[in-house]
Amino acid sequence: PIRMEYQGYILNLIDTPGHMDFSYEVSRALAAVEGAILLVDASKGVQAQTLANLELAKRENLVIIPAINKIDLFSADQVKIKETKEELANLLKIAKSEIFEISAKYGTNVEKLLEAIIKKIPWPKGNVEKPFRALIFDSKYDSFQGTIAYVKIVDGRITRGDKIYLIQTKTEGKVKELGYFKPELSPQQELKSGEIGYIATGIKELGKLVVGETIGKIQSEEPLPGYHQPKPMVFASLYPQDPNDFDLLKESLNKLKLNDAALVFKLETKKILGRGF
């Protein structure tokens, strides 16, 4: 995620995975924004995940701006670009002239795309006077500050030192630090409704903070819609090569779970292999 200041406007941008294994993470990122740029690789055209992620964006009633990227590639000839454009136009039921041809590598037509974002995508809804609520769309672990939540502030405002409450897991924390992504972490005194940023929660218990969770200030606060526990699709047993690394493996899996909400693990013991998951 990044906070970008452009021609007097503030754009909060979130890059999401395109792969279907991350559909829940994509859905939570889409729930945190008002519009989406549907990027299609000029050399590959519309793919299965393009259709799936488009459906997720439509479900959130987002403004969708289509763009064909990587027009600089040798494999992206004019015939392929034209075919992709026709495919996108039919898919979105729009004129081909509404589809942008860009090169992110060289910046070709990126300014035109940014102008379309400002013109077509509405500013965030939400009320700064309401009680504080924020949606977690990603997170990471910091050994000093605990779990750092990547959030969209939906209502209200939050300042450093405020007490916070994770509504789904019923966990209390305290704001150690908060701020914007520029793209490095840029500490601020306050975050308010409509903004995207980070909150260092001080929560050291791994597994308490999950993607889709709602952060509030009081225990009676209503959670934001859309949270569910993702279902794992692939199952495997993992054992450390050195039995002394068991605790390290456990800690690493807990940290990985912060980025992948679908990861679920439990203790398993085998006579030959020892302790694993």
C-alpha positions as CSV (number, residue, x, y, z in Angstrom):
1,P,0.0,0.0,0.0
2,I,1.1,3.6,-0.6
3,R,-0.2,7.1,0.1
4,M,0.4,9.2,-3.0
5,E,0.0,13.0,-3.2
6,Y,-0.8,14.0,-6.8
7,Q,-1.9,17.4,-8.1
8,G,-3.6,18.4,-4.8
9,Y,-5.2,15.0,-4.3
10,I,-4.4,12.2,-1.9
11,L,-4.6,8.7,-3.5
12,N,-4.5,5.7,-1.3
13,L,-3.3,2.8,-3.4
14,I,-3.3,-0.9,-2.5
15,D,-1.6,-3.5,-4.8
16,T,-3.2,-6.9,-4.4
17,P,-2.1,-10.3,-5.6
18,G,-3.7,-11.4,-8.9
19,H,-3.4,-15.1,-8.1
20,M,-6.6,-17.0,-7.0
21,D,-4.9,-18.5,-4.0
22,F,-5.2,-15.1,-2.3
23,S,-8.9,-14.4,-3.2
24,Y,-9.8,-13.7,0.5
25,E,-6.9,-11.2,0.8
26,V,-7.9,-9.6,-2.5
27,S,-11.6,-9.3,-1.3
28,R,-10.5,-7.5,1.9
29,A,-8.2,-5.1,0.0
30,L,-11.2,-4.4,-2.4
31,A,-13.4,-3.7,0.7
32,A,-11.0,-1.0,1.8
33,V,-11.2,1.1,-1.4
34,E,-13.7,2.9,-3.7
35,G,-12.3,1.8,-7.1
36,A,-10.1,-0.7,-8.8
37,I,-7.7,-0.6,-11.8
38,L,-8.2,-3.8,-13.6
39,L,-4.6,-4.5,-14.9
40,V,-4.3,-7.0,-17.8
41,D,-0.9,-8.1,-19.1
42,A,-0.6,-7.1,-22.8
43,S,1.3,-10.3,-23.7
44,K,-1.1,-12.7,-21.9
45,G,-4.6,-11.1,-22.3
46,V,-7.6,-11.8,-20.1
47,Q,-7.1,-14.8,-17.8
48,A,-9.2,-16.9,-15.4
49,Q,-8.0,-14.8,-12.4
50,T,-8.9,-11.6,-14.3
51,L,-12.5,-12.8,-14.4
52,A,-12.5,-14.0,-10.8
53,N,-11.0,-10.7,-9.4
54,L,-13.3,-8.6,-11.5
55,E,-16.3,-10.4,-9.9
56,L,-14.9,-9.6,-6.5
57,A,-14.6,-5.9,-7.4
58,K,-18.2,-5.9,-8.8
59,R,-19.5,-7.4,-5.6
60,E,-18.0,-4.4,-3.7
61,N,-19.7,-2.1,-6.2
62,L,-16.4,-0.5,-7.1
63,V,-15.7,1.9,-10.0
64,I,-13.6,-0.2,-12.4
65,I,-11.0,1.4,-14.7
66,P,-9.5,-1.1,-17.2
67,A,-5.8,-0.8,-18.3
68,I,-3.6,-3.0,-20.5
69,N,-0.1,-3.0,-19.0
70,K,3.3,-4.0,-20.4
71,I,2.7,-2.5,-23.9
72,D,6.5,-2.1,-24.1
73,L,7.1,-5.9,-24.3
74,F,8.2,-7.3,-27.6
75,S,5.7,-10.2,-27.2
76,A,2.9,-7.6,-26.8
77,D,2.4,-6.8,-30.5
78,Q,-0.4,-4.6,-31.8
79,V,-2.6,-7.6,-32.8
80,K,-2.5,-9.0,-29.3
81,I,-3.2,-5.6,-27.7
82,K,-6.1,-5.1,-30.0
83,E,-7.5,-8.6,-29.2
84,T,-7.1,-7.9,-25.4
85,K,-8.9,-4.5,-25.8
86,E,-11.8,-6.1,-27.6
87,E,-12.0,-8.8,-24.9
88,L,-12.0,-6.2,-22.1
89,A,-14.6,-4.0,-23.9
90,N,-17.0,-6.9,-24.3
91,L,-16.4,-8.1,-20.7
92,L,-17.1,-4.6,-19.2
93,K,-19.6,-3.6,-21.8
94,I,-17.7,-0.3,-22.5
95,A,-16.2,1.4,-25.5
96,K,-12.6,0.4,-26.5
97,S,-11.6,4.0,-26.1
98,E,-12.2,3.8,-22.3
99,I,-9.4,1.2,-21.9
100,F,-5.9,2.6,-21.2
101,E,-2.8,1.3,-22.8
102,I,0.1,1.7,-20.4
103,S,3.7,0.8,-19.6
104,A,4.3,0.9,-15.9
105,K,8.0,0.3,-16.6
106,Y,8.4,3.5,-18.7
107,G,5.5,5.5,-17.4
108,T,3.7,5.6,-20.7
109,N,0.1,7.0,-20.3
110,V,0.3,6.6,-16.5
111,E,-0.6,10.3,-16.0
112,K,-3.7,9.8,-18.0
113,L,-4.7,6.8,-15.9
114,L,-4.1,8.9,-12.7
115,E,-6.4,11.6,-14.1
116,A,-9.1,9.0,-14.7
117,I,-8.8,7.8,-11.1
118,I,-9.3,11.4,-9.8
119,K,-12.2,12.0,-12.2
120,K,-14.1,8.7,-11.9
121,I,-13.5,7.2,-8.4
122,P,-15.4,8.8,-5.5
123,W,-13.7,9.9,-2.3
124,P,-14.2,7.6,0.8
125,K,-17.5,7.5,2.6
126,G,-17.4,7.2,6.4
127,N,-17.8,9.7,9.2
128,V,-15.0,11.2,11.2
129,E,-17.5,12.0,14.0
130,K,-18.6,8.3,14.5
131,P,-16.8,5.9,16.9
132,F,-13.5,4.6,15.5
133,R,-13.6,1.5,13.3
134,A,-10.9,0.2,10.9
135,L,-10.7,-2.7,8.5
136,I,-7.5,-4.8,8.6
137,F,-6.5,-5.8,5.0
138,D,-2.9,-7.0,5.8
139,S,-0.5,-7.3,8.7
140,K,3.1,-8.1,9.7
141,Y,5.0,-8.8,12.9
142,D,7.6,-6.6,14.5
143,S,9.5,-7.9,17.6
144,F,9.5,-4.5,19.2
145,Q,6.0,-3.1,18.4
146,G,4.0,-6.4,18.2
147,T,1.7,-7.0,15.3
148,I,1.5,-4.1,12.8
149,A,-2.0,-3.9,11.2
150,Y,-2.4,-2.4,7.7
151,V,-5.8,-0.6,7.9
152,K,-8.4,1.4,6.2
153,I,-10.0,3.9,8.7
154,V,-13.7,3.6,8.0
155,D,-15.1,5.8,10.8
156,G,-13.8,8.1,13.5
157,R,-10.1,8.8,14.3
158,I,-7.3,7.2,16.2
159,T,-4.2,8.7,17.9
160,R,-1.0,7.4,19.3
161,G,-1.5,5.9,22.8
162,D,-5.2,5.1,22.3
163,K,-6.5,1.8,23.6
164,I,-7.9,-0.5,20.8
165,Y,-10.0,-3.6,20.7
166,L,-10.0,-6.4,18.1
167,I,-13.7,-7.2,17.8
168,Q,-13.6,-10.7,16.3
169,T,-10.9,-12.2,18.6
170,K,-11.9,-10.0,21.6
171,T,-8.3,-8.8,22.2
172,E,-7.2,-5.5,23.7
173,G,-4.1,-3.5,22.6
174,K,-2.6,-0.1,22.7
175,V,-1.4,2.0,19.7
176,K,2.4,2.1,19.9
177,E,2.7,3.9,16.6
178,L,0.6,4.8,13.6
179,G,1.1,6.5,10.2
180,Y,1.1,6.4,6.5
181,F,2.9,4.3,3.8
182,K,5.2,6.6,1.7
183,P,6.1,3.7,0.8
184,E,8.2,3.3,3.9
185,L,6.4,3.6,7.3
186,S,5.9,7.3,8.0
187,P,4.8,7.9,11.7
188,Q,2.0,10.4,12.2
189,Q,0.1,11.7,15.3
190,E,-3.4,10.7,14.0
191,L,-5.3,8.7,11.4
192,K,-8.9,9.5,10.5
193,S,-11.8,8.3,8.4
194,G,-11.0,7.6,4.8
195,E,-7.3,7.2,5.3
196,I,-5.2,4.1,4.8
197,G,-2.2,3.5,7.0
198,Y,-0.7,1.3,9.6
199,I,-1.2,0.8,13.4
200,A,1.4,-0.9,15.6
201,T,-1.0,-2.6,18.0
202,G,1.5,-3.7,20.7
203,I,-0.2,-7.2,20.6
204,K,2.5,-9.8,20.8
205,E,0.3,-12.9,20.7
206,L,0.5,-14.2,17.2
207,G,-2.7,-15.4,15.7
208,K,-4.9,-12.8,17.5
209,L,-4.9,-10.3,14.6
210,V,-6.2,-11.6,11.2
211,V,-7.0,-10.2,7.8
212,G,-10.7,-9.0,7.7
213,E,-10.7,-8.2,11.4
214,T,-12.3,-4.9,12.7
215,I,-10.3,-2.7,15.1
216,G,-12.5,-0.5,17.4
217,K,-12.0,1.3,20.7
218,I,-14.9,-0.1,22.7
219,Q,-16.1,-3.7,23.2
220,S,-19.7,-2.9,22.1
221,E,-18.6,-1.6,18.6
222,E,-20.2,-3.4,15.6
223,P,-17.8,-5.3,13.4
224,L,-17.4,-4.3,9.7
225,P,-19.1,-6.7,7.3
226,G,-17.3,-9.4,5.2
227,Y,-15.1,-11.2,7.8
228,H,-14.9,-14.9,7.6
229,Q,-12.4,-17.6,8.4
230,P,-10.9,-18.7,5.0
231,K,-10.8,-22.5,4.3
232,P,-7.5,-24.1,3.5
233,M,-7.3,-26.0,0.2
234,V,-3.9,-27.7,0.4
235,F,-2.7,-29.9,3.3
236,A,0.8,-30.9,4.3
237,S,2.9,-32.1,7.2
238,L,6.0,-30.1,8.2
239,Y,8.8,-31.3,10.4
240,P,12.1,-29.5,11.3
241,Q,15.2,-31.3,10.1
242,D,16.8,-30.5,13.5
243,P,14.4,-31.2,16.4
244,N,15.9,-28.3,18.2
245,D,14.4,-26.0,15.6
246,F,10.8,-26.9,16.5
247,D,10.1,-23.6,18.4
248,L,11.6,-21.6,15.5
249,L,9.3,-23.4,13.1
250,K,6.3,-22.7,15.3
251,E,7.2,-19.0,15.5
252,S,7.7,-18.8,11.8
253,L,4.4,-20.3,11.0
254,N,2.7,-17.9,13.3
255,K,4.3,-15.0,11.5
256,L,3.4,-16.4,8.1
257,K,-0.2,-16.6,9.2
258,L,-0.3,-12.8,9.6
259,N,0.1,-12.5,5.8
260,D,-1.9,-15.5,4.8
261,A,-5.2,-15.7,6.6
262,A,-6.0,-19.2,5.1
263,L,-3.0,-20.8,6.9
264,V,-4.2,-23.1,9.7
265,F,-1.8,-25.4,11.6
266,K,-1.8,-27.8,14.6
267,L,0.7,-29.9,16.4
268,E,1.4,-33.3,15.0
269,T,3.9,-36.0,16.4
270,K,5.4,-39.0,14.6
271,K,7.7,-41.6,16.2
272,I,10.3,-41.3,13.4
273,L,10.0,-37.6,12.7
274,G,9.3,-36.2,16.2
275,R,7.3,-33.0,16.6
276,G,5.9,-31.1,13.7
277,F,2.7,-29.5,12.3
